[in-house]
């Protein structure tokens, strides 16, 4: 479990911002996706810690 990335998700109605950061704090990706694409993106992701704003 030492190699986990962190995926941060900012929820919105039409566009969801998804930011992926390595265990070293390096930005891997930062994308705006539709709600329907979020499920696909998470299904394809490597094991990660997922954090959502609330």
Secondary structure by P-SEA (a helix, b strand, c coil): ccbbbbbbbbbcccbbbbbbbcccccccbbbbbcccaaaaaaaaccbbbbbbcc
